[in-house]
Each structure stands twice: as C-alpha cells, then as structure tokens.
Amino acid sequence: MSERAAPFYCPYCGDEDLRPSEQGHGAWECGACNRAFQLKFLGLLARGFQPNDGGGDEI
C-alpha cells in the first residue's frame, strides 16, 4: 500500500499552505486562513463501479 494522500489546497480559502495538525490522523491546518480541518474516508458506495455503456458522454 502507498502513503496516504494529502490535500492539495484548503477547502475554505483554496490556499496551498497546508501542514499536518497535531490533533491526529487526517487533521490539517491552513497557514493562510488559520483554519483547521479533518479529512475522513467514509467508505465505498453501495452501487460500486458502473462502467459507461458507450451511449455517449455523461456528465
């Protein structure tokens, strides 16, 4: 397994000045807007992966 993914930008201000928080796993701090947030994986969706049926582009 590879390393966990890190966020590329703050979900509040969009800045990239992020660093891991001391609060624990998945917690990040933004140096630009001085906010802390946490990322959490909730699980897989029940419907799973459904390949495109080839009937055109879907949005």
C-alpha positions in Angstrom: 0.0 0.0 0.0 1.1 3.5 -0.7 1.2 6.6 1.6 -2.0 8.3 2.4 -3.0 11.2 0.1 -2.6 14.7 1.3 -5.0 17.6 0.4 -3.6 19.9 -2.3 -5.5 23.0 -1.1 -7.6 24.3 1.8 -11.3 23.6 1.3 -12.1 27.0 2.8 -9.8 29.5 1.1 -8.1 27.5 -1.6 -4.6 28.3 -0.5 -1.9 25.6 -0.6 -0.1 26.5 2.7 -1.1 23.3 4.5 0.6 21.3 7.2 -0.4 18.2 9.3 -2.1 19.2 12.5 -1.1 17.9 15.9 -4.8 16.9 16.5 -4.2 13.5 14.9 -4.7 11.4 11.8 -6.3 13.2 8.9 -6.2 16.7 10.5 -4.7 19.6 8.6 -4.0 23.3 9.3 -4.1 26.1 6.8 -1.5 28.8 7.3 -3.3 31.3 5.1 -6.8 31.4 6.7 -5.7 29.9 10.1 -8.4 27.2 9.9 -8.1 23.5 10.9 -10.0 20.7 9.2 -10.1 16.9 9.1 -10.3 14.5 6.2 -12.1 11.2 6.7 -12.8 8.3 4.3 -16.4 7.3 4.8 -16.4 4.1 2.7 -17.4 2.7 -0.7 -20.7 3.4 -2.3 -23.2 0.6 -2.4 -23.6 0.8 -6.2 -19.9 0.3 -6.8 -18.2 0.8 -10.1 -20.5 1.0 -13.1 -18.7 1.2 -16.5 -20.0 3.6 -19.1 -22.4 1.8 -21.5 -20.9 3.6 -24.5 -24.1 5.5 -25.3 -22.4 8.9 -25.3 -20.8 11.3 -22.8 -22.4 11.5 -19.4 -21.8 14.4 -17.0 
